[in-house]
Amino acid sequence: MAALVSPLAAQVIVEDEIVTGDVSLFDVRSDESGQRSINAALGMSLALPGMGHYYIDKPKSAYVYLSIDLASIFGAVLFNTLANQREDQARSFATAAAGIEKPAKGEAYWRHVGRFMDAAEYNEVIELSRGDPEDQFLMQESWWHWGDESQKKEYNALRQKARDMRVASSFFIGAAVANRIFSAVDLRVFQRKSLSSGIRFEAAFTPDMSEAIVTLRSDF
């Protein structure tokens, strides 16, 4: 190969030994195989973060993503369990303190218990606002009556703790979802870096500026 201005030398630098019978720089099937591999890794990461990185032999990243996922799932389950316990505690307290014999079904009932001092006050509000009569609590066994305002406040405080626990559980669920997204994005970035680090030409001059050297570099 000759240069127009100065003598040109060329050299090929390969990171590892290449056996031409096994590796072809222009084999399209190798690209398709790599695409299938990264697609499989992406699917694994969306199902369980870290598995895709382990599949492409990145164990350290796999450990990090898997640890985050397990911690997120554990936190979501833990705080959801605590929320249920606080909710049951609040309802048990209301049943005993407000004299509820048989609670009505539905979350709306327990909200009304926390808003009104007794069922009679609630029914009166519905009647004055011309609400649906079916919304009233007519069965005395589902009526409640707080002895004082402090009891109602304690009940609402327990319910607030339950809501706080559910918010915390939702946060951990969101963290688990975000971890899957970040894991997949990390794999996609790794794929693009791998594709861009294939065959490349590097030009340079010798120290005495007598020759221009073009280096063909490829990582295998």
C-alpha positions in Angstrom: 0.0 0.0 0.0 1.5 3.4 -0.9 0.8 6.8 0.4 0.6 10.0 -1.7 2.8 12.1 0.6 4.9 9.8 2.6 5.6 6.1 2.8 2.8 4.3 4.4 3.1 1.2 6.6 0.3 -0.9 7.8 0.1 -3.3 10.7 -2.7 -5.4 12.2 -3.0 -5.7 16.0 -5.2 -8.4 17.4 -5.9 -8.8 21.1 -6.0 -12.6 21.0 -5.0 -15.3 18.5 -7.5 -15.7 15.6 -8.1 -19.0 13.9 -9.5 -18.0 10.5 -11.2 -21.4 10.2 -13.4 -20.6 13.2 -13.9 -16.8 13.0 -14.9 -14.7 10.1 -15.0 -11.0 10.3 -17.8 -10.8 7.7 -20.0 -13.7 9.0 -23.5 -12.2 9.4 -24.6 -15.1 11.4 -22.4 -14.1 14.3 -24.2 -10.8 14.5 -27.5 -12.5 14.5 -26.4 -14.8 17.2 -25.2 -11.9 19.3 -28.5 -10.1 18.8 -30.4 -13.2 20.0 -28.1 -13.4 23.0 -28.7 -9.8 24.0 -32.5 -10.2 23.4 -32.5 -13.2 25.7 -30.5 -11.3 28.3 -33.0 -8.4 28.1 -35.9 -10.8 28.6 -34.2 -12.4 31.6 -33.5 -9.0 33.2 -37.1 -7.9 32.8 -38.2 -11.1 34.5 -35.5 -11.1 37.2 -32.9 -8.3 37.3 -29.4 -9.7 37.3 -30.1 -12.9 35.3 -29.4 -11.2 32.0 -26.1 -9.9 33.3 -25.2 -13.4 34.6 -26.1 -14.7 31.1 -23.6 -12.5 29.4 -20.9 -13.2 32.1 -21.1 -10.1 34.2 -21.5 -11.6 37.6 -20.7 -8.5 39.6 -23.5 -6.5 38.0 -25.8 -9.5 38.3 -25.2 -9.6 42.0 -26.0 -5.9 42.4 -29.2 -6.0 40.4 -30.4 -9.2 42.0 -29.7 -7.9 45.5 -31.7 -4.7 44.8 -34.6 -6.7 43.5 -34.7 -9.1 46.5 -34.5 -6.1 48.9 -37.3 -4.3 47.1 -39.6 -7.4 47.1 -38.8 -8.0 50.8 -39.6 -4.4 51.6 -42.9 -4.4 49.7 -44.1 -7.6 51.4 -42.9 -6.5 54.8 -44.6 -3.1 54.8 -47.8 -4.5 53.2 -48.0 -7.1 56.1 -47.4 -4.3 58.7 -50.2 -2.3 57.0 -52.6 -5.1 57.3 -51.7 -5.6 60.9 -52.3 -1.9 61.7 -55.6 -2.0 59.9 -56.8 -5.0 61.8 -55.6 -3.4 65.0 -57.6 -0.2 64.2 -60.8 -2.2 63.5 -60.4 -4.3 66.6 -60.0 -1.1 68.6 -63.1 0.4 67.1 -65.2 -2.7 67.6 -64.4 -2.7 71.3 -64.3 1.0 72.0 -67.3 2.1 69.9 -69.5 -0.9 70.7 -69.8 -2.3 67.2 -71.5 -5.7 67.2 -71.3 -6.5 63.5 -69.4 -4.2 61.2 -70.8 -3.4 57.8 -68.8 -4.6 54.7 -66.5 -2.3 52.8 -63.8 0.2 53.4 -66.3 3.0 53.3 -67.8 1.9 56.6 -64.6 2.1 58.5 -63.9 5.6 57.0 -67.3 6.8 58.3 -66.5 5.3 61.7 -63.5 7.6 61.9 -65.3 10.7 60.7 -68.4 10.6 62.8 -68.9 10.2 66.6 -71.8 7.8 66.1 -73.9 6.2 63.4 -76.9 8.5 64.3 -74.8 11.5 63.3 -73.8 9.9 60.1 -77.4 9.0 59.2 -78.5 12.5 60.0 -75.9 14.0 57.6 -77.1 11.7 54.8 -80.7 12.7 55.4 -80.0 16.4 55.5 -77.9 16.3 52.4 -80.7 14.4 50.7 -78.4 11.5 50.0 -79.4 8.0 49.1 -81.3 6.4 52.0 -79.5 3.1 51.1 -76.3 4.8 52.2 -77.6 5.0 55.8 -76.8 2.4 58.4 -80.2 1.1 59.6 -79.1 -2.1 61.3 -78.3 -1.3 64.9 -75.8 -4.1 65.1 -73.5 -2.1 62.7 -73.9 1.2 64.7 -71.0 2.7 66.5 -70.7 5.3 69.3 -67.4 6.8 70.5 -67.3 7.6 74.2 -65.2 10.7 73.5 -63.2 12.4 70.8 -59.8 11.0 72.0 -61.0 7.4 71.2 -61.9 8.4 67.7 -58.5 10.2 67.3 -56.7 7.1 68.4 -58.6 5.0 65.9 -57.7 7.4 63.1 -54.1 7.4 64.2 -53.9 3.7 63.8 -55.5 3.9 60.4 -53.0 6.6 59.4 -50.2 4.3 60.3 -51.7 1.6 58.1 -51.8 4.1 55.2 -48.2 5.1 55.8 -47.2 1.5 55.6 -49.0 1.0 52.4 -47.3 4.0 50.9 -43.9 2.5 51.9 -44.9 -0.8 50.3 -45.8 1.0 47.1 -42.4 2.7 47.1 -40.6 -0.6 47.2 -42.8 -2.0 44.4 -41.8 1.1 42.4 -38.2 0.4 43.2 -38.5 -3.2 41.9 -40.0 -1.9 38.6 -37.3 0.7 38.2 -34.6 -1.9 38.9 -35.9 -3.9 36.0 -35.8 -0.9 33.7 -32.3 0.1 34.7 -31.1 -3.5 34.3 -32.5 -3.6 30.8 -31.1 -0.2 29.9 -27.7 -1.2 31.2 -27.7 -4.3 29.0 -28.6 -2.2 26.0 -25.8 0.2 26.6 -23.4 -2.7 27.1 -24.5 -4.0 23.7 -23.9 -0.7 21.9 -20.5 -0.4 23.5 -19.6 -3.9 22.3 -20.7 -3.2 18.8 -18.7 0.1 18.7 -15.6 -1.6 19.9 -15.2 -4.0 17.0 -12.9 -3.3 14.0 -11.4 0.1 13.9 -8.5 1.9 12.2 -6.0 4.0 14.1 -3.6 6.4 12.2 -0.2 7.6 13.5 3.2 8.8 12.4 6.5 7.3 13.3 8.7 9.3 15.7 10.9 10.6 12.9 7.8 11.6 10.8 9.1 9.5 7.9 6.2 7.1 7.7 2.5 7.1 8.4 1.2 4.0 10.1 -2.4 2.8 9.8 -3.3 0.2 12.5 -6.2 -2.2 12.1 -7.3 -3.1 15.6 -9.9 -5.6 16.4 -11.0 -7.0 19.8 -12.0 -10.6 20.0 
